[in-house]
Amino acid sequence: MTNTPLFRDSGNLDQDQFLTILTREEALERFEAALFPRAVASERIALSEAVGRALARDIVAPIDVPPFDRSNVDGFAVRSADVAAANEARPVRARLNDEVITCGTAPKKPVLSGTATSIATGGPLPRGADAVVMIEHTQPVGHSAIEIRRAASPGQFVSYAGSDIARGEGLLRAGTVIGSREIGMCAACGIAEISVARRPRVGVISTGDELVQPGSKLGPAEIYDSNGAIVTSAVNENGGEAIFFGAVADDEEELEAAMRGALQSCEMLILSGGTSKGAGDISHRIISRLGKPGIIAHGVALKPGKPLCLAVCDGKPIVILPGFPTSAMFTFHDMIVPVLRRMAGLPPRSDSKVIAKVPVRIASELGRTEFVMVSLVEGADGLIAYPSGKGSGAITSFAQADGFLRIDALADQMPAGAEAEVTLFTPHVRVPDLVIVGSHCTGLDLATAPLARSGFSVRAIAVGSLGGLAAAKRGECDLAPIHLFDPNTETYNTPFLGDGLELVPGWRRMQGIVFRKGDARFEGLNAEAAMRAALADSACIMVNRNQGAGTRILIDRLLGDARPDGYWNQPKSHNAVAAAIAQQRADWGVTIAPVARDAGLGFIPLAEEHYDFALVKARKTRPAVQAFLQGLASEETRAALEQAGFRKA
C-alpha cells in the first residue's frame, strides 16, 4: 500500500497515459469494451449444490405443477351448483360417496349431483367436482351424509393443474441467482441437475512493504493487511471464487512473479496498493509486460478512488485498487463489481427498500398481520406493486416475487391506490426493464428470449386480455397481450384499444376443441358436429376458462345459451384445460394447438385468432420496448414461433 510522495524517472514508461484522467463512464466503457462480449463458462451441478450460483441456461418446466387439480383444504369435493344457496339457516344435504381422497390417492368415483366426497388437503379433485367445501362449514348427518352450511363458488379452494407452473413455461432465465426459492421450483418439476455459470477464479494480491497479515505482531511503521480480507470477501459475495496469494513487498521482480503465477490459474487479478506514481509504485510497469492491450485507464474521476488502474492482458482483467481501504472498496463496488458479476453470469446488483403504489385492492383478515408478496413494475408515476395471486400453495408466489408489503392486523384491506413500503427479498432485485400484463401464451417466452440474452429483465403477469387492457390504460405496463374478437366489426383487438394505445401485431394461433384421442364423440368430426355431439350427451363434461380470458369469450360464443356440465369449472390457463381432459376429469374444452399437441390430445380447429399487443404509446421509446419490437420482427423469433406451432401475423 505504498503511497510515497517521491517521484522518479520511470525509464520507458509512457507517463502521458497516467496524466489523462477519465470520467467514471469513460473508464468503465473502455474496460468493458476490452473484455466483452465473452462466453460465460458453465458447469453442470446437482441441484442441492446450486445455492448462490447463476443459472447458465434457461430452464423450461417439463411438467405442470401441480400436475392435477387439487384441494387446498380438508373438506368435501362438491359440485358448486348443488350448494350455491347453502347457508346456516338453510343447509344443503349431500350424500357421501364411499371413498376418502388423500394425498397420493387417485379418485375412483365421480361426484354426481347431490353427492360429495371427503377430500384432504392436496388430494386430487374427482371427476364432476368443481369446488371444495371446508370441513368447518359442514355438519355430519349420520355416517353417510353431511349438511353444508356455506355456499361454494366454482373453483373454491381448488388449485388447478398448471396453475403454479405450466408445462413448457419458461421457469427460470439464464442469469438468475439460485436460492432456496428457485431450488424449490426446480425440485417441484423433478429437475435434479442444472447448468450454472462457473465462478471466475479471481486472484487477490496485496502490495506494500508495510503490510502484516492478521494474527502476526506489528512492527514499527507496519499495518495489518485489511484490504486482502476485504477484497477476497467482496469477490466471493459477487460471484467470484477468490484465491488470496498473500501480501507481496514492493519488489518489482517478486511482484511480477506473483502476478504471473496468479494469472496462470485465475481468470482475473486484483491488487490493492501501488496505483499512484510514487517511487515505490511498480505494479503498472509490470502490467505492460503481461499482455495486450495492457492498461485501459489509470486515473478515474472518482472521489475517493482517483488512482484506480484498469487493465486487460490477453483477455484477462487486471485491477489495481487504491491502497486506502475506503477508496479500495468504493472503487471495487462501483467499477469492478459490474464486470465481475457479468463474468460470473450474474445480474447487476441493487439493494434497497422501496415505496410502491398498489394498483388493486388487497383484502385481508382482521386480527392478523398479513405479509403480501408483490412483483414490482414501473408505472407512469413511480413503482407499482402487483400482489402475487397464485395462492398459498404456489411455489412461484414466493420465488418470483420481488418482496413483500405488510397489512396491519387492524386493517381488513389495503385499498387500491395506496402507497406501501416494499421490503425486498434480496439486494439483487431490480425493477424489470419490460413489463407485459395480459393474456398468457407459451409463445411469449420465445418472443422475450432475445431480450433476456441482451441483458434486459422481463416480467410477464398473466391477468387475461381484459385485465391487461385495464393495466395498459392505467400505465402499469409496457405491453398488454390480447386476443379479443369484436363481432360487430368481425376483427380482432383493434376495436378494443383506447386513447394512448396502439396495436403491435404479434402472431396467429389456432384455438380449437381438445379431447382424448379415440373419443368417438369428437374423433373425425368438424367443430359444428363435435359440439352437437358433446351437448347431446349429458355425461360429456367440459372444462371452461376463467372470465376475462379471450378464450372464454370464444367459448361463450360457441355455446350460446347452453351451459353443459363442467361450464363452471374455470381454470386460468391453457395447460390446466389440457390436464383436465388428459386426466379424464373432463372430456372436452378449448385451448391452443401447441398445448394440445404437447399434451397428446385430439384437436379440432375452431378459429385462428390474432394474439397481438396493445402498446402504451408513452412508453414506446424505452430501450427494452424497442428491443422487444426489434426482436419480435426478427427472423430468429419468427422461426422459433413457427416451430412451436404459431403463424406469422
Secondary structure as the mmCIF struct_conf table of DSSP 4:
data_model
#
loop_
_struct_conf.conf_type_id
_struct_conf.id
_struct_conf.beg_label_comp_id
_struct_conf.beg_label_asym_id
_struct_conf.beg_label_seq_id
_struct_conf.end_label_comp_id
_struct_conf.end_label_asym_id
_struct_conf.end_label_seq_id
BEND BEND1 PRO A 5 PRO A 5
TURN_TY1_P TURN_TY1_P1 GLY A 11 ASN A 12
TURN_TY1_P TURN_TY1_P2 GLN A 15 GLN A 15
HELX_RH_AL_P HELX_RH_AL_P1 ASP A 16 LEU A 19
HELX_LH_PP_P HELX_LH_PP_P1 ILE A 21 ILE A 21
STRN STRN1 LEU A 22 LEU A 22
HELX_LH_PP_P HELX_LH_PP_P2 THR A 23 THR A 23
HELX_RH_AL_P HELX_RH_AL_P2 ARG A 24 LEU A 35
BEND BEND2 PRO A 37 PRO A 37
HELX_LH_PP_P HELX_LH_PP_P3 ALA A 39 ALA A 41
STRN STRN2 SER A 42 ALA A 46
HELX_RH_3T_P HELX_RH_3T_P1 LEU A 47 GLU A 49
TURN_TY1_P TURN_TY1_P3 VAL A 51 GLY A 52
HELX_LH_PP_P HELX_LH_PP_P4 ARG A 53 ARG A 53
STRN STRN3 ALA A 54 LEU A 55
BEND BEND3 ALA A 56 ARG A 57
STRN STRN4 ILE A 59 VAL A 60
BEND BEND4 PRO A 62 ILE A 63
STRN STRN5 VAL A 65 VAL A 65
BEND BEND5 PRO A 66 PHE A 68
STRN STRN6 ARG A 70 SER A 71
BEND BEND6 ASN A 72 ASP A 74
STRN STRN7 GLY A 75 VAL A 78
HELX_RH_3T_P HELX_RH_3T_P2 SER A 80 VAL A 83
TURN_TY1_P TURN_TY1_P4 ALA A 84 ALA A 85
BEND BEND7 GLU A 88 ARG A 90
STRN STRN8 VAL A 92 ILE A 101
TURN_TY1_P TURN_TY1_P5 CYS A 103 GLY A 104
BEND BEND8 LYS A 109 LYS A 109
TURN_TY1_P TURN_TY1_P6 SER A 113 GLY A 114
STRN STRN9 THR A 115 ILE A 119
TURN_TY1_P TURN_TY1_P7 THR A 121 GLY A 122
HELX_LH_PP_P HELX_LH_PP_P5 GLY A 123 GLY A 123
STRN STRN10 PRO A 124 PRO A 124
HELX_LH_PP_P HELX_LH_PP_P6 LEU A 125 PRO A 126
TURN_TY1_P TURN_TY1_P8 ARG A 127 GLY A 128
STRN STRN11 ALA A 131 MET A 134
HELX_RH_3T_P HELX_RH_3T_P3 ILE A 135 HIS A 137
STRN STRN12 THR A 138 VAL A 141
TURN_TY1_P TURN_TY1_P9 GLY A 142 SER A 144
STRN STRN13 ALA A 145 ILE A 148
BEND BEND9 ARG A 150 ARG A 150
TURN_TY1_P TURN_TY1_P10 PRO A 154 PHE A 157
STRN STRN14 VAL A 158 SER A 159
HELX_LH_PP_P HELX_LH_PP_P7 TYR A 160 TYR A 160
TURN_TY1_P TURN_TY1_P11 ALA A 161 GLY A 162
BEND BEND10 SER A 163 ASP A 164
STRN STRN15 ILE A 165 ILE A 165
TURN_TY1_P TURN_TY1_P12 ARG A 167 GLY A 168
BEND BEND11 GLU A 169 GLU A 169
STRN STRN16 GLY A 170 LEU A 172
TURN_TY1_P TURN_TY1_P13 ALA A 174 GLY A 175
HELX_LH_PP_P HELX_LH_PP_P8 THR A 176 THR A 176
STRN STRN17 VAL A 177 VAL A 177
HELX_LH_PP_P HELX_LH_PP_P9 ILE A 178 ILE A 178
HELX_RH_AL_P HELX_RH_AL_P3 SER A 180 ALA A 188
TURN_TY1_P TURN_TY1_P14 CYS A 189 GLY A 190
STRN STRN18 GLU A 193 ALA A 197
HELX_LH_PP_P HELX_LH_PP_P10 ARG A 198 PRO A 200
STRN STRN19 ARG A 201 THR A 207
TURN_TY1_P TURN_TY1_P15 ASP A 209 GLU A 210
STRN STRN20 LEU A 211 VAL A 212
TURN_TY1_P TURN_TY1_P16 PRO A 214 GLY A 215
BEND BEND12 SER A 216 SER A 216
HELX_LH_PP_P HELX_LH_PP_P11 LYS A 217 LEU A 218
TURN_TY1_P TURN_TY1_P17 PRO A 220 ALA A 221
STRN STRN21 ILE A 223 TYR A 224
HELX_RH_AL_P HELX_RH_AL_P4 SER A 226 GLU A 237
TURN_TY1_P TURN_TY1_P18 ASN A 238 GLY A 239
STRN STRN22 GLU A 241 VAL A 248
BEND BEND13 ASP A 250 ASP A 250
HELX_RH_AL_P HELX_RH_AL_P5 GLU A 252 SER A 265
BEND BEND14 GLU A 267 GLU A 267
STRN STRN23 MET A 268 SER A 272
BEND BEND15 GLY A 273 GLY A 273
BEND BEND16 SER A 276 GLY A 278
TURN_TY1_P TURN_TY1_P19 ALA A 279 GLY A 280
HELX_RH_AL_P HELX_RH_AL_P6 SER A 283 ILE A 287
TURN_TY1_P TURN_TY1_P20 SER A 288 LEU A 290
BEND BEND17 LYS A 292 LYS A 292
STRN STRN24 PRO A 293 HIS A 298
STRN STRN25 VAL A 300 VAL A 300
BEND BEND18 ALA A 301 ALA A 301
TURN_TY1_P TURN_TY1_P21 LYS A 303 PRO A 307
STRN STRN26 CYS A 309 CYS A 313
TURN_TY1_P TURN_TY1_P22 ASP A 314 GLY A 315
STRN STRN27 LYS A 316 LEU A 321
BEND BEND19 GLY A 323 PHE A 324
HELX_RH_AL_P HELX_RH_AL_P7 PRO A 325 THR A 331
HELX_RH_PI_P HELX_RH_PI_P1 PHE A 332 ILE A 336
HELX_RH_AL_P HELX_RH_AL_P8 VAL A 337 MET A 343
TURN_TY1_P TURN_TY1_P23 ALA A 344 GLY A 345
HELX_LH_PP_P HELX_LH_PP_P12 LEU A 346 ARG A 349
STRN STRN28 LYS A 353 LYS A 357
BEND BEND20 VAL A 360 VAL A 360
STRN STRN29 ILE A 362 ALA A 363
TURN_TY1_P TURN_TY1_P24 LEU A 366 GLY A 367
BEND BEND21 ARG A 368 ARG A 368
STRN STRN30 GLU A 370 GLY A 379
TURN_TY1_P TURN_TY1_P25 ALA A 380 ASP A 381
STRN STRN31 GLY A 382 PRO A 387
HELX_LH_PP_P HELX_LH_PP_P13 SER A 388 SER A 388
BEND BEND22 LYS A 390 LYS A 390
TURN_TY1_P TURN_TY1_P26 SER A 392 GLY A 393
HELX_RH_AL_P HELX_RH_AL_P9 ILE A 395 ALA A 399
BEND BEND23 GLN A 400 GLN A 400
STRN STRN32 GLY A 403 ILE A 407
TURN_TY1_P TURN_TY1_P27 ALA A 409 LEU A 410
BEND BEND24 ASP A 412 ASP A 412
STRN STRN33 GLN A 413 MET A 414
TURN_TY1_P TURN_TY1_P28 ALA A 416 GLY A 417
STRN STRN34 GLU A 419 LEU A 424
BEND BEND25 PHE A 425 THR A 426
TURN_TY1_P TURN_TY1_P29 PRO A 427 HIS A 428
BEND BEND26 ASP A 433 ASP A 433
STRN STRN35 LEU A 434 GLY A 438
TURN_TY1_P TURN_TY1_P30 THR A 442 THR A 442
HELX_RH_AL_P HELX_RH_AL_P10 GLY A 443 ARG A 453
TURN_TY1_P TURN_TY1_P31 SER A 454 GLY A 455
STRN STRN36 VAL A 458 ALA A 462
HELX_RH_AL_P HELX_RH_AL_P11 SER A 465 LYS A 473
TURN_TY1_P TURN_TY1_P32 ARG A 474 GLY A 475
BEND BEND27 ASP A 478 ASP A 478
STRN STRN37 LEU A 479 ILE A 482
STRN STRN38 PHE A 485 ASP A 486
TURN_TY1_P TURN_TY1_P33 PRO A 487 GLU A 490
STRN STRN39 THR A 491 TYR A 492
BEND BEND28 ASN A 493 ASN A 493
HELX_RH_3T_P HELX_RH_3T_P4 THR A 494 PHE A 496
TURN_TY1_P TURN_TY1_P34 ASP A 499 GLY A 500
STRN STRN40 LEU A 501 PHE A 515
TURN_TY1_P TURN_TY1_P35 LYS A 517 GLY A 518
TURN_TY1_P TURN_TY1_P36 ALA A 520 GLY A 524
HELX_RH_AL_P HELX_RH_AL_P12 ALA A 527 ALA A 536
TURN_TY1_P TURN_TY1_P37 SER A 538 ALA A 539
STRN STRN41 MET A 542 VAL A 543
TURN_TY1_P TURN_TY1_P38 GLN A 547 GLY A 548
HELX_RH_AL_P HELX_RH_AL_P13 GLY A 550 LEU A 559
TURN_TY1_P TURN_TY1_P39 GLY A 560 ASP A 561
TURN_TY1_P TURN_TY1_P40 ASP A 565 TRP A 568
BEND BEND29 LYS A 572 SER A 573
HELX_RH_AL_P HELX_RH_AL_P14 HIS A 574 ALA A 582
TURN_TY1_P TURN_TY1_P41 GLN A 583 GLN A 584
BEND BEND30 ARG A 585 ARG A 585
BEND BEND31 ASP A 587 ASP A 587
STRN STRN42 TRP A 588 ILE A 592
HELX_RH_AL_P HELX_RH_AL_P15 ALA A 593 ALA A 599
TURN_TY1_P TURN_TY1_P42 GLY A 600 GLY A 600
STRN STRN43 GLY A 602 VAL A 616
HELX_RH_3T_P HELX_RH_3T_P5 LYS A 617 ARG A 619
TURN_TY1_P TURN_TY1_P43 LYS A 620 THR A 621
BEND BEND32 ARG A 622 ARG A 622
HELX_RH_AL_P HELX_RH_AL_P16 PRO A 623 ALA A 633
BEND BEND33 SER A 634 SER A 634
HELX_RH_AL_P HELX_RH_AL_P17 GLU A 635 ALA A 644
TURN_TY1_P TURN_TY1_P44 GLY A 645 GLY A 645
STRN STRN44 ARG A 647 LYS A 648
#
